[in-house]
Amino acid sequence: MPSSDWKYGLKLIGTPFSTFTRTIALGLHHKNIPFEQIATKPRSEVAFHYHPFGYLPTLSIELDTGEIVNLSESQAIARFVERIVPSPSLELDVPTVAVAPRTTSSGATLVLPEKVWEFASLVGSFGFPILEHGLVKPEVALLDQGLQAPHLNFQDQNVATAIDFLKKTESWMKPNVKFAFGDQPTWADFYLYPILADLRATSAKVIISDKLNAWLVNMDALDAVKRTTAGTLSVGARP
């Protein structure tokens, strides 16, 4: 938790509806880091003021010298957050931990601490377009037009691709633990949760496995999750 000599003024630029903005908000709340959130849509005038391409999120950092640095792209922001407040850690703190499915020649299963960031990158690069653009956003667009969401077609390529991604995601997670890599959350969990919380709010929720639903329940119980729920699709909000 930040000490009395805290030297940063932080503004998180992005609507609570934004999945990656929520990822950063989850981390900030989990670490009890004070910040102000500036709710704005992507490609708005405000978003362009802070991000060179108008994307979300950006963390605007005011130092005790008065200098302001704008840090864009969620993984860069997450690494900054982890560096300035390392405890409670949202990384893997040990050189190797047991995890499925890869196995060494000795039969032990190992993962590097960097697996957290690999997981985060895979979720951002593949999970976001597959789940959000393939399933979530099209259904929300129909509902916003006053139309009924079509019956989920398991032969549809977007549905099949989403199921495949979720199966892969489950295989990257350690078995028999509360979160992705253990009994404490990491940035991997905070990258995946906003996207799966959105998916759970749609008719496509039926493709979420029992394991991932159990993981969602564990995530739902976190104070950081409760503090970032307002303004999201899970409560019927819009950007």
Protein Blocks (a to p, Z undefined) as FASTA:
>chain_A
ZZfklcbdcddeddfklmklmmmmmmmmmnopacddddddehiaklmmmpmnlpacdddd
ddfkopacddehjklmmmmmmmmmmbccfbdfbfbdcddfbdcfkopacddfklmmmmmm
mmmmmmmmmmmmmmmmmmmmmmmnopacddddfkbmklmmmmmmmmmmmmmpcghifbln
lcbdcfklmmmmmmmmmmmmpmklmmpcfklmmmmmmmmmpmklmmmmgopaknopaZZ
